[in-house]
Amino acid sequence: MSDPDHTLTKVQQVFQAAFDMNPQLVTMETNPKDIPAWDSVGHLELVSKLELAFGVAFDVDEVIEMENVREIVRIIEPKLSKKV
């Protein structure tokens, strides 16, 4: 069962781990322009931490589509539904 609010909370925790930032500042609208460390290298670090935190794997297209937090949650949600 997926729960976007729970997924967002977990994504916020991953952002805190990846970028050493207050997780409450991460919203569905957050994008790389909002977080200076979210550059190309930071994006790979974020993706790696997301895979570990959620126990999922992303393909190249999904990694490219992760342009903001809303897209990250959208991509993760179906993967969590399949895990149950």
N, CA, C and O atoms as a Maestro MAE file, in Angstrom:
{
 s_m_m2io_version
 :::
 2.0.0
}

f_m_ct {
 s_m_title
 :::
 protein
 m_atom[336] {
  # First column is atom index #
  i_m_mmod_type
  r_m_x_coord
  r_m_y_coord
  r_m_z_coord
  i_m_residue_number
  s_m_chain_name
  s_m_pdb_residue_name
  s_m_pdb_atom_name
  i_m_atomic_number
  :::
  1 25 0.848 -1.185 0.000 1 A "MET " " N  " 7
  2 3 0.000 0.000 0.000 1 A "MET " " CA " 6
  3 2 0.883 1.233 0.000 1 A "MET " " C  " 6
  4 15 1.838 1.314 0.772 1 A "MET " " O  " 8
  5 25 0.576 2.188 -0.852 2 A "SER " " N  " 7
  6 3 1.368 3.405 -0.915 2 A "SER " " CA " 6
  7 2 0.660 4.525 -0.164 2 A "SER " " C  " 6
  8 15 -0.566 4.550 -0.054 2 A "SER " " O  " 8
  9 25 1.450 5.431 0.337 3 A "ASP " " N  " 7
  10 3 0.942 6.581 1.077 3 A "ASP " " CA " 6
  11 2 1.854 7.764 0.750 3 A "ASP " " C  " 6
  12 15 2.950 7.874 1.300 3 A "ASP " " O  " 8
  13 25 1.402 8.650 -0.147 4 A "PRO " " N  " 7
  14 3 2.262 9.756 -0.567 4 A "PRO " " CA " 6
  15 2 2.787 10.604 0.587 4 A "PRO " " C  " 6
  16 15 3.923 11.075 0.529 4 A "PRO " " O  " 8
  17 25 1.987 10.809 1.637 5 A "ASP " " N  " 7
  18 3 2.459 11.611 2.774 5 A "ASP " " CA " 6
  19 2 3.606 10.918 3.488 5 A "ASP " " C  " 6
  20 15 4.591 11.557 3.857 5 A "ASP " " O  " 8
  21 25 3.479 9.611 3.684 6 A "HIS " " N  " 7
  22 3 4.558 8.854 4.326 6 A "HIS " " CA " 6
  23 2 5.794 8.841 3.429 6 A "HIS " " C  " 6
  24 15 6.920 8.975 3.907 6 A "HIS " " O  " 8
  25 25 5.573 8.681 2.138 7 A "THR " " N  " 7
  26 3 6.691 8.692 1.188 7 A "THR " " CA " 6
  27 2 7.396 10.038 1.227 7 A "THR " " C  " 6
  28 15 8.626 10.093 1.234 7 A "THR " " O  " 8
  29 25 6.630 11.127 1.253 8 A "LEU " " N  " 7
  30 3 7.236 12.458 1.315 8 A "LEU " " CA " 6
  31 2 8.062 12.617 2.585 8 A "LEU " " C  " 6
  32 15 9.164 13.163 2.537 8 A "LEU " " O  " 8
  33 25 7.549 12.152 3.712 9 A "THR " " N  " 7
  34 3 8.287 12.246 4.968 9 A "THR " " CA " 6
  35 2 9.622 11.513 4.870 9 A "THR " " C  " 6
  36 15 10.654 12.010 5.322 9 A "THR " " O  " 8
  37 25 9.586 10.342 4.281 10 A "LYS " " N  " 7
  38 3 10.825 9.568 4.127 10 A "LYS " " CA " 6
  39 2 11.776 10.242 3.140 10 A "LYS " " C  " 6
  40 15 12.989 10.239 3.348 10 A "LYS " " O  " 8
  41 25 11.232 10.819 2.065 11 A "VAL " " N  " 7
  42 3 12.049 11.560 1.101 11 A "VAL " " CA " 6
  43 2 12.704 12.755 1.794 11 A "VAL " " C  " 6
  44 15 13.874 13.050 1.551 11 A "VAL " " O  " 8
  45 25 11.958 13.437 2.649 12 A "GLN " " N  " 7
  46 3 12.518 14.571 3.396 12 A "GLN " " CA " 6
  47 2 13.713 14.124 4.240 12 A "GLN " " C  " 6
  48 15 14.719 14.828 4.322 12 A "GLN " " O  " 8
  49 25 13.598 12.960 4.862 13 A "GLN " " N  " 7
  50 3 14.703 12.436 5.669 13 A "GLN " " CA " 6
  51 2 15.912 12.122 4.801 13 A "GLN " " C  " 6
  52 15 17.050 12.329 5.223 13 A "GLN " " O  " 8
  53 25 15.677 11.626 3.600 14 A "VAL " " N  " 7
  54 3 16.774 11.336 2.680 14 A "VAL " " CA " 6
  55 2 17.446 12.635 2.241 14 A "VAL " " C  " 6
  56 15 18.671 12.691 2.137 14 A "VAL " " O  " 8
  57 25 16.663 13.674 1.985 15 A "PHE " " N  " 7
  58 3 17.248 14.975 1.643 15 A "PHE " " CA " 6
  59 2 18.117 15.490 2.791 15 A "PHE " " C  " 6
  60 15 19.187 16.056 2.565 15 A "PHE " " O  " 8
  61 25 17.652 15.289 4.015 16 A "GLN " " N  " 7
  62 3 18.444 15.708 5.169 16 A "GLN " " CA " 6
  63 2 19.782 14.975 5.181 16 A "GLN " " C  " 6
  64 15 20.825 15.586 5.413 16 A "GLN " " O  " 8
  65 25 19.754 13.670 4.932 17 A "ALA " " N  " 7
  66 3 20.986 12.867 4.919 17 A "ALA " " CA " 6
  67 2 21.889 13.241 3.746 17 A "ALA " " C  " 6
  68 15 23.109 13.307 3.898 17 A "ALA " " O  " 8
  69 25 21.303 13.483 2.592 18 A "ALA " " N  " 7
  70 3 22.097 13.749 1.395 18 A "ALA " " CA " 6
  71 2 22.672 15.159 1.373 18 A "ALA " " C  " 6
  72 15 23.798 15.372 0.923 18 A "ALA " " O  " 8
  73 25 21.886 16.130 1.864 19 A "PHE " " N  " 7
  74 3 22.272 17.528 1.707 19 A "PHE " " CA " 6
  75 2 22.447 18.277 3.031 19 A "PHE " " C  " 6
  76 15 22.655 19.491 3.040 19 A "PHE " " O  " 8
  77 25 22.362 17.547 4.149 20 A "ASP " " N  " 7
  78 3 22.563 18.138 5.471 20 A "ASP " " CA " 6
  79 2 21.702 19.395 5.628 20 A "ASP " " C  " 6
  80 15 22.202 20.489 5.892 20 A "ASP " " O  " 8
  81 25 20.401 19.200 5.457 21 A "MET " " N  " 7
  82 3 19.478 20.334 5.515 21 A "MET " " CA " 6
  83 2 18.266 19.990 6.360 21 A "MET " " C  " 6
  84 15 18.010 18.820 6.644 21 A "MET " " O  " 8
  85 25 17.525 21.005 6.757 22 A "ASN " " N  " 7
  86 3 16.302 20.819 7.519 22 A "ASN " " CA " 6
  87 2 15.273 20.122 6.630 22 A "ASN " " C  " 6
  88 15 14.892 20.664 5.593 22 A "ASN " " O  " 8
  89 25 14.822 18.938 7.018 23 A "PRO " " N  " 7
  90 3 13.873 18.210 6.163 23 A "PRO " " CA " 6
  91 2 12.540 18.937 6.005 23 A "PRO " " C  " 6
  92 15 11.837 18.722 5.018 23 A "PRO " " O  " 8
  93 25 12.185 19.790 6.959 24 A "GLN " " N  " 7
  94 3 10.918 20.523 6.857 24 A "GLN " " CA " 6
  95 2 10.919 21.535 5.719 24 A "GLN " " C  " 6
  96 15 9.860 22.012 5.313 24 A "GLN " " O  " 8
  97 25 12.109 21.868 5.198 25 A "LEU " " N  " 7
  98 3 12.202 22.798 4.074 25 A "LEU " " CA " 6
  99 2 11.924 22.114 2.738 25 A "LEU " " C  " 6
  100 15 11.787 22.778 1.711 25 A "LEU " " O  " 8
  101 25 11.842 20.790 2.756 26 A "VAL " " N  " 7
  102 3 11.599 20.023 1.535 26 A "VAL " " CA " 6
  103 2 10.094 19.824 1.369 26 A "VAL " " C  " 6
  104 15 9.435 19.224 2.217 26 A "VAL " " O  " 8
  105 25 9.564 20.340 0.259 27 A "THR " " N  " 7
  106 3 8.141 20.195 -0.054 27 A "THR " " CA " 6
  107 2 8.001 19.498 -1.401 27 A "THR " " C  " 6
  108 15 8.996 19.204 -2.063 27 A "THR " " O  " 8
  109 25 6.781 19.239 -1.794 28 A "MET " " N  " 7
  110 3 6.539 18.610 -3.094 28 A "MET " " CA " 6
  111 2 7.036 19.494 -4.234 28 A "MET " " C  " 6
  112 15 7.309 18.999 -5.327 28 A "MET " " O  " 8
  113 25 7.155 20.791 -3.988 29 A "GLU " " N  " 7
  114 3 7.576 21.736 -5.027 29 A "GLU " " CA " 6
  115 2 9.088 21.943 -5.070 29 A "GLU " " C  " 6
  116 15 9.584 22.610 -5.979 29 A "GLU " " O  " 8
  117 25 9.831 21.391 -4.117 30 A "THR " " N  " 7
  118 3 11.275 21.590 -4.053 30 A "THR " " CA " 6
  119 2 11.943 21.042 -5.310 30 A "THR " " C  " 6
  120 15 11.626 19.944 -5.769 30 A "THR " " O  " 8
  121 25 12.875 21.824 -5.862 31 A "ASN " " N  " 7
  122 3 13.614 21.397 -7.047 31 A "ASN " " CA " 6
  123 2 15.081 21.801 -6.883 31 A "ASN " " C  " 6
  124 15 15.426 22.482 -5.917 31 A "ASN " " O  " 8
  125 25 15.932 21.396 -7.799 32 A "PRO " " N  " 7
  126 3 17.367 21.675 -7.648 32 A "PRO " " CA " 6
  127 2 17.722 23.155 -7.486 32 A "PRO " " C  " 6
  128 15 18.738 23.476 -6.870 32 A "PRO " " O  " 8
  129 25 16.910 24.052 -8.023 33 A "LYS " " N  " 7
  130 3 17.192 25.481 -7.869 33 A "LYS " " CA " 6
  131 2 17.097 25.914 -6.403 33 A "LYS " " C  " 6
  132 15 17.703 26.907 -5.999 33 A "LYS " " O  " 8
  133 25 16.329 25.156 -5.611 34 A "ASP " " N  " 7
  134 3 16.123 25.497 -4.199 34 A "ASP " " CA " 6
  135 2 17.251 25.000 -3.295 34 A "ASP " " C  " 6
  136 15 17.402 25.472 -2.168 34 A "ASP " " O  " 8
  137 25 18.035 24.055 -3.787 35 A "ILE " " N  " 7
  138 3 19.071 23.423 -2.966 35 A "ILE " " CA " 6
  139 2 20.395 23.456 -3.733 35 A "ILE " " C  " 6
  140 15 20.593 22.665 -4.656 35 A "ILE " " O  " 8
  141 25 21.299 24.358 -3.360 36 A "PRO " " N  " 7
  142 3 22.558 24.488 -4.101 36 A "PRO " " CA " 6
  143 2 23.337 23.175 -4.253 36 A "PRO " " C  " 6
  144 15 23.980 22.956 -5.280 36 A "PRO " " O  " 8
  145 25 23.286 22.313 -3.256 37 A "ALA " " N  " 7
  146 3 24.041 21.056 -3.320 37 A "ALA " " CA " 6
  147 2 23.401 20.034 -4.272 37 A "ALA " " C  " 6
  148 15 24.020 19.020 -4.595 37 A "ALA " " O  " 8
  149 25 22.170 20.296 -4.721 38 A "TRP " " N  " 7
  150 3 21.483 19.370 -5.618 38 A "TRP " " CA " 6
  151 2 21.923 19.657 -7.060 38 A "TRP " " C  " 6
  152 15 21.143 20.110 -7.898 38 A "TRP " " O  " 8
  153 25 23.199 19.374 -7.304 39 A "ASP " " N  " 7
  154 3 23.756 19.495 -8.652 39 A "ASP " " CA " 6
  155 2 23.857 18.084 -9.227 39 A "ASP " " C  " 6
  156 15 23.240 17.162 -8.694 39 A "ASP " " O  " 8
  157 25 24.613 17.900 -10.290 40 A "SER " " N  " 7
  158 3 24.659 16.569 -10.924 40 A "SER " " CA " 6
  159 2 25.242 15.513 -9.991 40 A "SER " " C  " 6
  160 15 24.738 14.391 -9.936 40 A "SER " " O  " 8
  161 25 26.286 15.856 -9.266 41 A "VAL " " N  " 7
  162 3 26.877 14.900 -8.321 41 A "VAL " " CA " 6
  163 2 25.928 14.688 -7.139 41 A "VAL " " C  " 6
  164 15 25.738 13.558 -6.688 41 A "VAL " " O  " 8
  165 25 25.336 15.768 -6.644 42 A "GLY " " N  " 7
  166 3 24.372 15.664 -5.550 42 A "GLY " " CA " 6
  167 2 23.166 14.824 -5.940 42 A "GLY " " C  " 6
  168 15 22.608 14.105 -5.111 42 A "GLY " " O  " 8
  169 25 22.767 14.915 -7.205 43 A "HIS " " N  " 7
  170 3 21.623 14.140 -7.683 43 A "HIS " " CA " 6
  171 2 21.933 12.636 -7.592 43 A "HIS " " C  " 6
  172 15 21.088 11.847 -7.169 43 A "HIS " " O  " 8
  173 25 23.130 12.258 -7.985 44 A "LEU " " N  " 7
  174 3 23.514 10.839 -7.903 44 A "LEU " " CA " 6
  175 2 23.564 10.369 -6.456 44 A "LEU " " C  " 6
  176 15 23.149 9.249 -6.155 44 A "LEU " " O  " 8
  177 25 24.064 11.208 -5.560 45 A "GLU " " N  " 7
  178 3 24.092 10.888 -4.133 45 A "GLU " " CA " 6
  179 2 22.665 10.729 -3.609 45 A "GLU " " C  " 6
  180 15 22.373 9.795 -2.863 45 A "GLU " " O  " 8
  181 25 21.787 11.638 -4.001 46 A "LEU " " N  " 7
  182 3 20.389 11.578 -3.586 46 A "LEU " " CA " 6
  183 2 19.736 10.292 -4.076 46 A "LEU " " C  " 6
  184 15 19.059 9.609 -3.308 46 A "LEU " " O  " 8
  185 25 19.930 9.960 -5.332 47 A "VAL " " N  " 7
  186 3 19.335 8.748 -5.911 47 A "VAL " " CA " 6
  187 2 19.826 7.509 -5.169 47 A "VAL " " C  " 6
  188 15 19.038 6.614 -4.861 47 A "VAL " " O  " 8
  189 25 21.109 7.457 -4.887 48 A "SER " " N  " 7
  190 3 21.677 6.325 -4.155 48 A "SER " " CA " 6
  191 2 21.036 6.189 -2.774 48 A "SER " " C  " 6
  192 15 20.674 5.091 -2.352 48 A "SER " " O  " 8
  193 25 20.902 7.305 -2.086 49 A "LYS " " N  " 7
  194 3 20.295 7.279 -0.742 49 A "LYS " " CA " 6
  195 2 18.805 6.938 -0.805 49 A "LYS " " C  " 6
  196 15 18.289 6.269 0.090 49 A "LYS " " O  " 8
  197 25 18.116 7.386 -1.841 50 A "LEU " " N  " 7
  198 3 16.707 7.023 -2.014 50 A "LEU " " CA " 6
  199 2 16.558 5.525 -2.232 50 A "LEU " " C  " 6
  200 15 15.667 4.895 -1.663 50 A "LEU " " O  " 8
  201 25 17.434 4.951 -3.060 51 A "GLU " " N  " 7
  202 3 17.376 3.505 -3.315 51 A "GLU " " CA " 6
  203 2 17.579 2.726 -2.021 51 A "GLU " " C  " 6
  204 15 16.874 1.751 -1.761 51 A "GLU " " O  " 8
  205 25 18.537 3.154 -1.216 52 A "LEU " " N  " 7
  206 3 18.797 2.472 0.056 52 A "LEU " " CA " 6
  207 2 17.625 2.637 1.021 52 A "LEU " " C  " 6
  208 15 17.190 1.667 1.641 52 A "LEU " " O  " 8
  209 25 17.121 3.845 1.149 53 A "ALA " " N  " 7
  210 3 16.052 4.124 2.116 53 A "ALA " " CA " 6
  211 2 14.761 3.386 1.787 53 A "ALA " " C  " 6
  212 15 14.064 2.915 2.686 53 A "ALA " " O  " 8
  213 25 14.446 3.286 0.505 54 A "PHE " " N  " 7
  214 3 13.176 2.676 0.100 54 A "PHE " " CA " 6
  215 2 13.320 1.225 -0.344 54 A "PHE " " C  " 6
  216 15 12.315 0.544 -0.548 54 A "PHE " " O  " 8
  217 25 14.545 0.743 -0.498 55 A "GLY " " N  " 7
  218 3 14.753 -0.633 -0.931 55 A "GLY " " CA " 6
  219 2 14.289 -0.877 -2.356 55 A "GLY " " C  " 6
  220 15 13.748 -1.936 -2.675 55 A "GLY " " O  " 8
  221 25 14.506 0.119 -3.209 56 A "VAL " " N  " 7
  222 3 14.099 0.025 -4.606 56 A "VAL " " CA " 6
  223 2 15.293 0.371 -5.496 56 A "VAL " " C  " 6
  224 15 16.329 0.830 -5.017 56 A "VAL " " O  " 8
  225 25 15.128 0.144 -6.787 57 A "ALA " " N  " 7
  226 3 16.151 0.529 -7.764 57 A "ALA " " CA " 6
  227 2 15.483 1.378 -8.832 57 A "ALA " " C  " 6
  228 15 14.326 1.156 -9.192 57 A "ALA " " O  " 8
  229 25 16.226 2.348 -9.330 58 A "PHE " " N  " 7
  230 3 15.713 3.226 -10.380 58 A "PHE " " CA " 6
  231 2 16.463 2.968 -11.678 58 A "PHE " " C  " 6
  232 15 17.666 2.707 -11.671 58 A "PHE " " O  " 8
  233 25 15.739 3.044 -12.796 59 A "ASP " " N  " 7
  234 3 16.425 2.950 -14.075 59 A "ASP " " CA " 6
  235 2 16.863 4.355 -14.503 59 A "ASP " " C  " 6
  236 15 16.504 5.348 -13.870 59 A "ASP " " O  " 8
  237 25 17.623 4.420 -15.560 60 A "VAL " " N  " 7
  238 3 18.197 5.693 -16.012 60 A "VAL " " CA " 6
  239 2 17.107 6.719 -16.310 60 A "VAL " " C  " 6
  240 15 17.237 7.884 -15.936 60 A "VAL " " O  " 8
  241 25 16.040 6.301 -16.975 61 A "ASP " " N  " 7
  242 3 14.963 7.230 -17.306 61 A "ASP " " CA " 6
  243 2 14.337 7.826 -16.052 61 A "ASP " " C  " 6
  244 15 14.034 9.018 -16.010 61 A "ASP " " O  " 8
  245 25 14.143 6.992 -15.030 62 A "GLU " " N  " 7
  246 3 13.562 7.484 -13.776 62 A "GLU " " CA " 6
  247 2 14.489 8.497 -13.102 62 A "GLU " " C  " 6
  248 15 14.034 9.517 -12.584 62 A "GLU " " O  " 8
  249 25 15.769 8.211 -13.114 63 A "VAL " " N  " 7
  250 3 16.739 9.132 -12.509 63 A "VAL " " CA " 6
  251 2 16.674 10.486 -13.215 63 A "VAL " " C  " 6
  252 15 16.730 11.530 -12.566 63 A "VAL " " O  " 8
  253 25 16.559 10.468 -14.526 64 A "ILE " " N  " 7
  254 3 16.484 11.710 -15.305 64 A "ILE " " CA " 6
  255 2 15.180 12.460 -15.016 64 A "ILE " " C  " 6
  256 15 15.162 13.691 -14.993 64 A "ILE " " O  " 8
  257 25 14.097 11.719 -14.797 65 A "GLU " " N  " 7
  258 3 12.788 12.342 -14.551 65 A "GLU " " CA " 6
  259 2 12.686 12.989 -13.171 65 A "GLU " " C  " 6
  260 15 11.756 13.758 -12.928 65 A "GLU " " O  " 8
  261 25 13.600 12.702 -12.280 66 A "MET " " N  " 7
  262 3 13.544 13.221 -10.905 66 A "MET " " CA " 6
  263 2 13.965 14.687 -10.866 66 A "MET " " C  " 6
  264 15 15.026 15.035 -10.348 66 A "MET " " O  " 8
  265 25 13.099 15.543 -11.433 67 A "GLU " " N  " 7
  266 3 13.409 16.962 -11.550 67 A "GLU " " CA " 6
  267 2 12.926 17.775 -10.362 67 A "GLU " " C  " 6
  268 15 13.303 18.938 -10.212 67 A "GLU " " O  " 8
  269 25 12.093 17.175 -9.512 68 A "ASN " " N  " 7
  270 3 11.619 17.840 -8.296 68 A "ASN " " CA " 6
  271 2 11.100 16.766 -7.343 68 A "ASN " " C  " 6
  272 15 11.032 15.589 -7.697 68 A "ASN " " O  " 8
  273 25 10.741 17.177 -6.154 69 A "VAL " " N  " 7
  274 3 10.305 16.204 -5.145 69 A "VAL " " CA " 6
  275 2 9.004 15.528 -5.569 69 A "VAL " " C  " 6
  276 15 8.825 14.335 -5.322 69 A "VAL " " O  " 8
  277 25 8.105 16.260 -6.195 70 A "ARG " " N  " 7
  278 3 6.835 15.657 -6.650 70 A "ARG " " CA " 6
  279 2 7.108 14.484 -7.595 70 A "ARG " " C  " 6
  280 15 6.467 13.439 -7.484 70 A "ARG " " O  " 8
  281 25 8.048 14.649 -8.515 71 A "GLU " " N  " 7
  282 3 8.394 13.576 -9.450 71 A "GLU " " CA " 6
  283 2 9.065 12.407 -8.715 71 A "GLU " " C  " 6
  284 15 8.834 11.246 -9.053 71 A "GLU " " O  " 8
  285 25 9.884 12.712 -7.727 72 A "ILE " " N  " 7
  286 3 10.525 11.647 -6.948 72 A "ILE " " CA " 6
  287 2 9.461 10.793 -6.264 72 A "ILE " " C  " 6
  288 15 9.516 9.565 -6.323 72 A "ILE " " O  " 8
  289 25 8.499 11.440 -5.621 73 A "VAL " " N  " 7
  290 3 7.417 10.708 -4.945 73 A "VAL " " CA " 6
  291 2 6.604 9.926 -5.978 73 A "VAL " " C  " 6
  292 15 6.236 8.776 -5.739 73 A "VAL " " O  " 8
  293 25 6.324 10.549 -7.123 74 A "ARG " " N  " 7
  294 3 5.542 9.876 -8.176 74 A "ARG " " CA " 6
  295 2 6.241 8.614 -8.673 74 A "ARG " " C  " 6
  296 15 5.589 7.613 -8.968 74 A "ARG " " O  " 8
  297 25 7.544 8.663 -8.762 75 A "ILE " " N  " 7
  298 3 8.312 7.509 -9.246 75 A "ILE " " CA " 6
  299 2 8.423 6.425 -8.168 75 A "ILE " " C  " 6
  300 15 8.393 5.235 -8.483 75 A "ILE " " O  " 8
  301 25 8.548 6.820 -6.925 76 A "ILE " " N  " 7
  302 3 8.711 5.846 -5.844 76 A "ILE " " CA " 6
  303 2 7.411 5.116 -5.514 76 A "ILE " " C  " 6
  304 15 7.420 3.913 -5.255 76 A "ILE " " O  " 8
  305 25 6.303 5.840 -5.523 77 A "GLU " " N  " 7
  306 3 5.026 5.263 -5.087 77 A "GLU " " CA " 6
  307 2 4.679 3.915 -5.733 77 A "GLU " " C  " 6
  308 15 4.372 2.972 -5.004 77 A "GLU " " O  " 8
  309 25 4.713 3.780 -7.056 78 A "PRO " " N  " 7
  310 3 4.354 2.484 -7.647 78 A "PRO " " CA " 6
  311 2 5.336 1.369 -7.255 78 A "PRO " " C  " 6
  312 15 4.949 0.203 -7.169 78 A "PRO " " O  " 8
  313 25 6.570 1.718 -7.026 79 A "LYS " " N  " 7
  314 3 7.567 0.719 -6.630 79 A "LYS " " CA " 6
  315 2 7.227 0.167 -5.236 79 A "LYS " " C  " 6
  316 15 7.422 -1.020 -4.975 79 A "LYS " " O  " 8
  317 25 6.729 1.016 -4.359 80 A "LEU " " N  " 7
  318 3 6.371 0.574 -3.023 80 A "LEU " " CA " 6
  319 2 5.134 -0.322 -3.073 80 A "LEU " " C  " 6
  320 15 5.024 -1.275 -2.301 80 A "LEU " " O  " 8
  321 25 4.211 -0.018 -3.976 81 A "SER " " N  " 7
  322 3 3.011 -0.840 -4.125 81 A "SER " " CA " 6
  323 2 3.365 -2.252 -4.581 81 A "SER " " C  " 6
  324 15 2.726 -3.221 -4.173 81 A "SER " " O  " 8
  325 25 4.383 -2.362 -5.425 82 A "LYS " " N  " 7
  326 3 4.803 -3.670 -5.935 82 A "LYS " " CA " 6
  327 2 5.530 -4.495 -4.885 82 A "LYS " " C  " 6
  328 15 5.549 -5.723 -4.962 82 A "LYS " " O  " 8
  329 25 6.133 -3.820 -3.898 83 A "LYS " " N  " 7
  330 3 6.917 -4.527 -2.887 83 A "LYS " " CA " 6
  331 2 6.029 -5.255 -1.885 83 A "LYS " " C  " 6
  332 15 6.471 -6.215 -1.253 83 A "LYS " " O  " 8
  333 25 4.785 -4.813 -1.732 84 A "VAL " " N  " 7
  334 3 3.901 -5.382 -0.712 84 A "VAL " " CA " 6
  335 2 3.390 -6.734 -1.121 84 A "VAL " " C  " 6
  336 15 2.632 -7.359 -0.379 84 A "VAL " " O  " 8
  :::
 }
 m_bond[335] {
  # First column is bond index #
  i_m_from
  i_m_to
  i_m_order
  :::
  1 1 2 1
  2 2 3 1
  3 3 4 2
  4 3 5 1
  5 5 6 1
  6 6 7 1
  7 7 8 2
  8 7 9 1
  9 9 10 1
  10 10 11 1
  11 11 12 2
  12 11 13 1
  13 13 14 1
  14 14 15 1
  15 15 16 2
  16 15 17 1
  17 17 18 1
  18 18 19 1
  19 19 20 2
  20 19 21 1
  21 21 22 1
  22 22 23 1
  23 23 24 2
  24 23 25 1
  25 25 26 1
  26 26 27 1
  27 27 28 2
  28 27 29 1
  29 29 30 1
  30 30 31 1
  31 31 32 2
  32 31 33 1
  33 33 34 1
  34 34 35 1
  35 35 36 2
  36 35 37 1
  37 37 38 1
  38 38 39 1
  39 39 40 2
  40 39 41 1
  41 41 42 1
  42 42 43 1
  43 43 44 2
  44 43 45 1
  45 45 46 1
  46 46 47 1
  47 47 48 2
  48 47 49 1
  49 49 50 1
  50 50 51 1
  51 51 52 2
  52 51 53 1
  53 53 54 1
  54 54 55 1
  55 55 56 2
  56 55 57 1
  57 57 58 1
  58 58 59 1
  59 59 60 2
  60 59 61 1
  61 61 62 1
  62 62 63 1
  63 63 64 2
  64 63 65 1
  65 65 66 1
  66 66 67 1
  67 67 68 2
  68 67 69 1
  69 69 70 1
  70 70 71 1
  71 71 72 2
  72 71 73 1
  73 73 74 1
  74 74 75 1
  75 75 76 2
  76 75 77 1
  77 77 78 1
  78 78 79 1
  79 79 80 2
  80 79 81 1
  81 81 82 1
  82 82 83 1
  83 83 84 2
  84 83 85 1
  85 85 86 1
  86 86 87 1
  87 87 88 2
  88 87 89 1
  89 89 90 1
  90 90 91 1
  91 91 92 2
  92 91 93 1
  93 93 94 1
  94 94 95 1
  95 95 96 2
  96 95 97 1
  97 97 98 1
  98 98 99 1
  99 99 100 2
  100 99 101 1
  101 101 102 1
  102 102 103 1
  103 103 104 2
  104 103 105 1
  105 105 106 1
  106 106 107 1
  107 107 108 2
  108 107 109 1
  109 109 110 1
  110 110 111 1
  111 111 112 2
  112 111 113 1
  113 113 114 1
  114 114 115 1
  115 115 116 2
  116 115 117 1
  117 117 118 1
  118 118 119 1
  119 119 120 2
  120 119 121 1
  121 121 122 1
  122 122 123 1
  123 123 124 2
  124 123 125 1
  125 125 126 1
  126 126 127 1
  127 127 128 2
  128 127 129 1
  129 129 130 1
  130 130 131 1
  131 131 132 2
  132 131 133 1
  133 133 134 1
  134 134 135 1
  135 135 136 2
  136 135 137 1
  137 137 138 1
  138 138 139 1
  139 139 140 2
  140 139 141 1
  141 141 142 1
  142 142 143 1
  143 143 144 2
  144 143 145 1
  145 145 146 1
  146 146 147 1
  147 147 148 2
  148 147 149 1
  149 149 150 1
  150 150 151 1
  151 151 152 2
  152 151 153 1
  153 153 154 1
  154 154 155 1
  155 155 156 2
  156 155 157 1
  157 157 158 1
  158 158 159 1
  159 159 160 2
  160 159 161 1
  161 161 162 1
  162 162 163 1
  163 163 164 2
  164 163 165 1
  165 165 166 1
  166 166 167 1
  167 167 168 2
  168 167 169 1
  169 169 170 1
  170 170 171 1
  171 171 172 2
  172 171 173 1
  173 173 174 1
  174 174 175 1
  175 175 176 2
  176 175 177 1
  177 177 178 1
  178 178 179 1
  179 179 180 2
  180 179 181 1
  181 181 182 1
  182 182 183 1
  183 183 184 2
  184 183 185 1
  185 185 186 1
  186 186 187 1
  187 187 188 2
  188 187 189 1
  189 189 190 1
  190 190 191 1
  191 191 192 2
  192 191 193 1
  193 193 194 1
  194 194 195 1
  195 195 196 2
  196 195 197 1
  197 197 198 1
  198 198 199 1
  199 199 200 2
  200 199 201 1
  201 201 202 1
  202 202 203 1
  203 203 204 2
  204 203 205 1
  205 205 206 1
  206 206 207 1
  207 207 208 2
  208 207 209 1
  209 209 210 1
  210 210 211 1
  211 211 212 2
  212 211 213 1
  213 213 214 1
  214 214 215 1
  215 215 216 2
  216 215 217 1
  217 217 218 1
  218 218 219 1
  219 219 220 2
  220 219 221 1
  221 221 222 1
  222 222 223 1
  223 223 224 2
  224 223 225 1
  225 225 226 1
  226 226 227 1
  227 227 228 2
  228 227 229 1
  229 229 230 1
  230 230 231 1
  231 231 232 2
  232 231 233 1
  233 233 234 1
  234 234 235 1
  235 235 236 2
  236 235 237 1
  237 237 238 1
  238 238 239 1
  239 239 240 2
  240 239 241 1
  241 241 242 1
  242 242 243 1
  243 243 244 2
  244 243 245 1
  245 245 246 1
  246 246 247 1
  247 247 248 2
  248 247 249 1
  249 249 250 1
  250 250 251 1
  251 251 252 2
  252 251 253 1
  253 253 254 1
  254 254 255 1
  255 255 256 2
  256 255 257 1
  257 257 258 1
  258 258 259 1
  259 259 260 2
  260 259 261 1
  261 261 262 1
  262 262 263 1
  263 263 264 2
  264 263 265 1
  265 265 266 1
  266 266 267 1
  267 267 268 2
  268 267 269 1
  269 269 270 1
  270 270 271 1
  271 271 272 2
  272 271 273 1
  273 273 274 1
  274 274 275 1
  275 275 276 2
  276 275 277 1
  277 277 278 1
  278 278 279 1
  279 279 280 2
  280 279 281 1
  281 281 282 1
  282 282 283 1
  283 283 284 2
  284 283 285 1
  285 285 286 1
  286 286 287 1
  287 287 288 2
  288 287 289 1
  289 289 290 1
  290 290 291 1
  291 291 292 2
  292 291 293 1
  293 293 294 1
  294 294 295 1
  295 295 296 2
  296 295 297 1
  297 297 298 1
  298 298 299 1
  299 299 300 2
  300 299 301 1
  301 301 302 1
  302 302 303 1
  303 303 304 2
  304 303 305 1
  305 305 306 1
  306 306 307 1
  307 307 308 2
  308 307 309 1
  309 309 310 1
  310 310 311 1
  311 311 312 2
  312 311 313 1
  313 313 314 1
  314 314 315 1
  315 315 316 2
  316 315 317 1
  317 317 318 1
  318 318 319 1
  319 319 320 2
  320 319 321 1
  321 321 322 1
  322 322 323 1
  323 323 324 2
  324 323 325 1
  325 325 326 1
  326 326 327 1
  327 327 328 2
  328 327 329 1
  329 329 330 1
  330 330 331 1
  331 331 332 2
  332 331 333 1
  333 333 334 1
  334 334 335 1
  335 335 336 2
  :::
 }
}
